[in-house]
Amino acid sequence: MKIKRKIEIAVISDVHLGTYGCHAKHLLTYLNSIEPKRLILNGDIIDVWQFSKRYFPKSHLKVIKKIMDMASDGVEIFYITGNHDEMLRKFSGTNIGNISIVDKLVLDLDGKKGWFFHGDVFDVSIQQAKWLAKLGGYGYDLLILLNRLVNWYLEKRGKERYSLSKRIKNSVKKAVKFINDYETVISDLAIENGYDYVVCGHIHQPKMEYKENRHGKTMYLNSGDWVENFTALEYQFKRWKIYNYSKDKLAPFYVDEAMEDLEVKDLIAAITIVEKHEKKGD
């Protein structure tokens, strides 16, 4: 019998299913290790911008099926739309069984207010020049693909993994300034509206930090991503923590054996069955 960690809330974002940079197997292993009451998918789960029929591996389908299975098992799931899956925004307010599609979310967490959203609305480059942002997305995906080849070579030599994109982000002053401005704007708005927690994603920078100005303070939380950092946010016992897949192996991790031998057609059929079952339940 495999023991799962029981938590109140798990938040994941920026998975980018359908791209070469997505580490779906890592995410599936994580999802199989927890038993949350609520799962918040905070945007960019499926990358519609870069979606291609030529590339959607079985492991990516398994993540979708796992989320459907969790909903069937009673987990309350909120799918918050992001910029890479913005086509879902036309379905905002839709409920499918235990899955709710929303643009933002406010939750009462043990007497404190938490504000959840993806964060792209505060990204000027996306709002003013979407075509440029999409072009940048393709370049980023190419960089991640190159990085995977580099890490494959490093692992063969017994050396540590290396992140090209993180190195570039941390060394370019404009990128550092953008991240700081992004965090400040979001935190100031949260303080202005009386939120104790503000939880976002989008910039692939996991973080948990108190932000303060002359009007008050809030806790800024970013769930990071499953492309470079392999991180999630977890809420339990009235506290938040950043879960890091590479460091926090506190429970048995496994890929669900029942899904090991499934073919792609079987996975699609299983997902369809879950959807039909949930619609009947409505």
LINSUL-V633939 format. One record per pair of residues at least 12 apart in sequence whose C-alpha atoms are under 7 Angstrom apart, sorted by sequence separation. I is the first residue (numbers start at 1). J is the second residue. If there is no record, write none. Layout:
# LINSUL-V633939
i=I j=J
i=I j=J
This chain:
# LINSUL-V633939
i=104 j=116
i=105 j=117
i=208 j=220
i=209 j=221
i=231 j=243
i=232 j=244
i=104 j=117
i=208 j=221
i=231 j=244
i=89 j=103
i=103 j=117
i=207 j=221
i=208 j=222
i=230 j=244
i=231 j=245
i=207 j=222
i=230 j=245
i=147 j=163
i=206 j=222
i=147 j=164
i=205 j=222
i=206 j=223
i=206 j=224
i=205 j=224
i=204 j=224
i=77 j=98
i=78 j=99
i=79 j=100
i=80 j=101
i=81 j=102
i=197 j=218
i=198 j=219
i=199 j=220
i=200 j=221
i=201 j=222
i=204 j=225
i=76 j=98
i=77 j=99
i=78 j=100
i=79 j=101
i=80 j=102
i=81 j=103
i=196 j=218
i=197 j=219
i=198 j=220
i=199 j=221
i=200 j=222
i=201 j=223
i=75 j=98
i=76 j=99
i=77 j=100
i=78 j=101
i=79 j=102
i=80 j=103
i=195 j=218
i=196 j=219
i=197 j=220
i=198 j=221
i=199 j=222
i=200 j=223
i=201 j=224
i=74 j=98
i=78 j=102
i=80 j=104
i=187 j=211
i=191 j=215
i=191 j=216
i=206 j=231
i=10 j=36
i=191 j=217
i=9 j=36
i=71 j=98
i=191 j=218
i=5 j=33
i=6 j=34
i=7 j=35
i=8 j=36
i=9 j=37
i=10 j=38
i=11 j=39
i=12 j=40
i=13 j=41
i=16 j=44
i=17 j=45
i=18 j=46
i=19 j=47
i=71 j=99
i=190 j=218
i=4 j=33
i=5 j=34
i=6 j=35
i=7 j=36
i=8 j=37
i=9 j=38
i=10 j=39
i=11 j=40
i=12 j=41
i=13 j=42
i=14 j=43
i=15 j=44
i=16 j=45
i=17 j=46
i=18 j=47
i=4 j=34
i=5 j=35
i=6 j=36
i=7 j=37
i=8 j=38
i=9 j=39
i=10 j=40
i=11 j=41
i=12 j=42
i=13 j=43
i=14 j=44
i=15 j=45
i=16 j=46
i=17 j=47
i=4 j=35
i=11 j=42
i=13 j=44
i=14 j=45
i=15 j=46
i=16 j=47
i=19 j=50
i=187 j=218
i=13 j=45
i=18 j=51
i=187 j=220
i=25 j=59
i=24 j=59
i=28 j=63
i=49 j=84
i=24 j=60
i=39 j=75
i=48 j=84
i=82 j=118
i=18 j=55
i=38 j=75
i=39 j=76
i=40 j=77
i=41 j=78
i=42 j=79
i=43 j=80
i=44 j=81
i=47 j=84
i=48 j=85
i=80 j=117
i=81 j=118
i=83 j=120
i=18 j=56
i=37 j=75
i=38 j=76
i=39 j=77
i=40 j=78
i=41 j=79
i=42 j=80
i=43 j=81
i=44 j=82
i=47 j=85
i=80 j=118
i=82 j=120
i=24 j=63
i=36 j=75
i=37 j=76
i=38 j=77
i=39 j=78
i=40 j=79
i=41 j=80
i=42 j=81
i=43 j=82
i=44 j=83
i=46 j=85
i=44 j=84
i=44 j=85
i=18 j=60
i=43 j=85
i=17 j=60
i=122 j=182
i=42 j=117
i=43 j=118
i=42 j=118
i=115 j=195
i=114 j=195
i=119 j=200
i=113 j=195
i=114 j=196
i=115 j=197
i=116 j=198
i=117 j=199
i=118 j=200
i=119 j=201
i=120 j=202
i=113 j=196
i=114 j=197
i=115 j=198
i=116 j=199
i=117 j=200
i=118 j=201
i=119 j=202
i=112 j=196
i=113 j=197
i=114 j=198
i=115 j=199
i=116 j=200
i=118 j=202
i=49 j=134
i=21 j=141
i=20 j=141
i=21 j=144
i=21 j=145
i=20 j=145
i=110 j=238
i=42 j=200
i=42 j=201
i=97 j=278
i=96 j=278
i=97 j=279
i=96 j=279
i=97 j=281
i=97 j=282
i=14 j=201
i=13 j=201
i=14 j=202
i=27 j=226
i=65 j=267
i=23 j=226
i=68 j=271
i=22 j=226
i=23 j=227
i=22 j=227
i=62 j=267
i=21 j=227
i=58 j=264
i=61 j=267
i=65 j=271
i=68 j=274
i=13 j=223
i=15 j=225
i=12 j=223
i=13 j=224
i=14 j=225
i=15 j=226
i=11 j=223
i=13 j=225
i=14 j=226
i=15 j=227
i=33 j=251
i=33 j=252
i=12 j=232
i=33 j=253
i=11 j=232
i=12 j=233
i=10 j=232
i=11 j=233
i=32 j=254
i=10 j=233
i=11 j=234
i=30 j=253
i=32 j=255
i=10 j=234
i=29 j=253
i=32 j=256
i=9 j=234
i=10 j=235
i=29 j=254
i=9 j=235
i=29 j=255
i=8 j=235
i=28 j=255
i=7 j=235
i=8 j=236
i=7 j=236
